[in-house]
């Protein structure tokens, strides 16, 4: 009986081999991958958007499949059309951004996702393996390939590790030389991402690696602004207590949340963050603390303010902002008295020509006028 002759597999970008082999990677079908490589299959096998087999194996934590592709010479530096590498995919969550296989017939999804995927430990093993064989922990950008879609979506590997809330992954990337202040195309640093969500352990790890809390994003915001904006949003939602609120927490949960934010703020200030630096919109961290109505956070920030009356990029000073808030009177009195003791000027006028005294008089806020008389 004549021996059957095997025909090398063709792997043009339009070939349906993408669907079969990438589904095999997802399901851990090593036999099919072995057969594909043995018959001359291309280890990259990119689809028309640049999604390679190595990216799929990294994305779904298929360690055995990843090793086979590396042994076959898969390119660890290959990039997707949106500039992501295999390391990016290893650090991403498939539940939020599944990489569909695209064919001329349309988008073809994967049949199922193994329940054991995206284990934090397995994710770390894949990332470590890619770093060991030379994957860059930083993002290499090609200006010719940057698009509007790329600009808004692409994160650095360190940012992706932060968003996974995985301190071990963050430290792993830093150990392999990741730049602590690496920015995405919007100017966001890993420290900004961690501070925004009050991931205190990650903030500490980044600051220990000499991340700079004074880096300014393209929209003029710094890490301290972002953590305060996050806290303001949570506070406003907590106050509403209705079906539209994004977050409703009990007393213990709220105390823990404010404690984490307070610790994050304290660490940022200890490393040089300034609460009186203004964004282009006129907000300082201190003004945001007033809007949040949290005396403990306000006191922490006030103790490190050097310029209470600066109005750069702003229509109003700190006292103006305070008098516009609908907070309990005891909170307003407490904050106002601390501001006055710290040297805030009640006669400073805003862009409309009104001083804090004028606003208090117009609004009938006699408590403020009585503070001034004392």
Residue pairs with C-beta under 8 A, 6 or more apart in sequence:
6 39
7 39
8 39
8 40
8 41
9 17
9 36
9 39
9 40
9 41
10 17
11 17
11 41
11 42
11 45
13 46
13 47
13 48
14 48
14 103
14 104
16 103
17 36
17 41
17 45
18 45
18 47
18 101
18 103
19 101
19 103
19 108
20 32
21 32
21 33
21 36
21 41
21 45
21 53
22 51
22 53
22 56
22 101
22 110
23 29
23 101
23 110
23 111
24 32
24 33
24 36
25 33
25 53
25 56
25 57
25 60
25 62
25 65
26 56
26 60
26 62
26 110
26 111
26 112
26 113
26 114
27 111
27 112
27 114
28 62
28 64
28 65
28 114
30 64
30 65
30 68
33 65
33 68
33 69
34 68
37 43
37 68
37 72
43 53
43 54
43 69
43 72
43 73
43 74
43 75
44 52
44 53
44 54
44 74
44 75
44 78
45 52
45 53
46 52
46 78
47 101
47 102
47 103
48 102
49 80
49 81
49 102
50 78
50 79
50 80
50 81
51 80
51 99
51 101
51 102
52 74
52 75
52 78
52 86
53 69
53 74
54 66
54 69
54 70
54 74
54 75
54 76
54 78
54 86
55 78
55 80
55 84
55 85
55 86
55 89
55 99
56 62
56 89
56 99
57 65
57 66
57 69
57 86
58 66
58 86
58 87
58 89
58 90
58 126
58 130
59 89
59 90
59 92
59 94
59 99
60 94
60 113
60 114
60 117
61 90
61 116
61 117
61 118
61 119
61 122
61 123
61 125
61 126
63 122
63 125
63 126
63 129
66 126
66 129
67 129
70 76
70 129
70 133
76 85
76 86
76 87
76 130
76 133
76 134
76 135
77 85
77 134
77 135
77 136
78 85
78 86
79 85
79 142
79 145
80 88
80 89
81 145
82 147
82 149
82 150
82 153
82 154
83 139
83 141
83 142
83 145
83 146
83 150
83 154
84 154
85 135
85 136
86 130
86 135
87 127
87 130
87 131
87 135
87 136
87 137
87 157
88 155
88 157
88 160
89 99
90 123
90 126
90 127
90 130
91 123
91 127
91 157
91 160
91 161
91 164
91 169
92 160
93 118
93 164
94 113
94 117
94 118
95 118
98 109
98 110
100 107
100 108
100 109
100 110
101 107
101 108
101 109
101 110
102 108
116 122
120 164
120 166
120 168
120 169
123 164
123 166
123 169
124 166
124 168
124 169
124 172
127 157
127 161
127 169
127 172
127 173
128 172
131 137
131 172
131 173
131 176
137 157
137 158
137 173
137 176
137 177
137 178
137 179
138 156
138 157
138 158
138 177
138 178
138 179
138 182
139 154
139 156
139 157
139 182
139 184
141 185
146 185
150 185
151 185
151 186
152 185
152 186
154 184
154 185
155 163
155 184
156 178
156 182
156 183
156 184
156 190
157 173
157 178
158 170
158 173
158 174
158 178
158 179
158 180
158 182
158 190
159 182
159 184
159 188
159 189
159 190
159 193
161 169
161 170
161 172
161 173
161 190
162 170
162 190
162 193
162 194
162 199
162 202
163 193
165 197
165 199
165 202
167 199
167 201
167 202
167 205
170 190
170 202
170 205
170 206
171 205
174 180
174 205
174 206
174 209
180 189
180 190
180 191
180 206
180 209
180 210
180 211
180 212
181 189
181 190
181 191
181 211
181 212
181 215
182 189
182 190
183 189
183 215
183 217
186 217
186 218
186 219
187 215
187 216
187 217
187 218
187 219
188 217
189 211
189 212
189 215
189 217
189 223
190 202
190 206
190 211
191 203
191 206
191 207
191 211
191 212
191 213
191 215
191 223
192 215
192 217
192 221
192 222
192 223
192 226
194 202
194 203
194 206
194 264
195 203
195 213
195 223
195 224
195 226
195 227
195 264
195 268
196 223
196 226
196 227
196 229
196 230
197 230
198 227
198 230
198 257
198 260
198 261
198 263
198 264
199 264
200 260
200 263
200 264
200 267
203 264
203 267
203 268
204 267
207 213
207 267
207 268
207 271
212 272
213 222
213 223
213 224
213 268
213 271
213 272
213 273
214 222
214 272
214 273
214 274
215 222
215 223
216 222
219 279
219 280
220 279
220 280
220 281
221 229
221 279
222 273
222 277
223 268
223 273
224 265
224 268
224 269
224 273
224 274
224 275
224 277
224 285
225 279
225 283
225 284
225 285
225 288
227 261
227 264
227 265
227 268
228 265
228 285
228 288
228 289
228 292
228 297
229 283
229 288
230 261
231 258
231 261
231 288
231 289
231 292
231 294
231 297
232 288
232 291
232 292
233 246
234 247
234 257
235 292
235 293
235 294
237 245
237 246
237 247
237 248
238 245
238 247
238 248
238 249
238 254
241 248
249 257
258 294
258 296
258 297
261 297
262 296
262 297
262 300
265 285
265 297
265 300
265 301
266 300
269 275
269 300
269 301
269 304
273 285
274 304
274 306
275 284
275 285
275 286
275 289
275 301
275 302
275 304
275 305
276 284
276 285
276 286
276 305
276 306
276 307
276 308
276 310
277 284
277 285
278 284
278 310
278 312
278 313
278 314
279 313
280 313
281 313
282 311
282 313
282 314
282 315
282 316
283 314
284 318
285 301
286 298
286 301
286 302
286 305
286 308
286 318
287 318
287 321
289 297
289 298
289 301
290 298
290 318
290 321
290 322
290 325
290 335
291 321
291 325
292 298
293 325
293 327
293 328
293 331
295 331
295 334
295 335
298 335
298 338
299 338
302 338
302 339
302 342
305 342
308 317
308 318
308 339
308 342
308 343
308 344
308 345
309 317
309 318
309 344
309 345
309 348
311 317
311 348
311 350
311 351
315 350
315 351
315 352
316 324
316 350
316 351
317 344
317 345
317 348
317 350
317 356
318 339
318 344
319 336
319 339
319 344
319 345
319 346
319 348
319 356
320 350
320 354
320 356
320 359
322 332
322 335
322 336
322 339
322 356
323 332
323 336
323 356
323 359
323 360
323 363
323 365
323 368
324 359
325 332
329 367
332 365
332 367
332 368
333 367
333 371
336 368
336 371
337 371
340 346
340 371
340 372
346 355
346 356
346 357
346 372
347 355
347 356
347 357
348 355
348 356
349 355
349 358
354 362
356 368
357 368
357 369
357 372
359 365
360 366
360 368
360 369
361 369
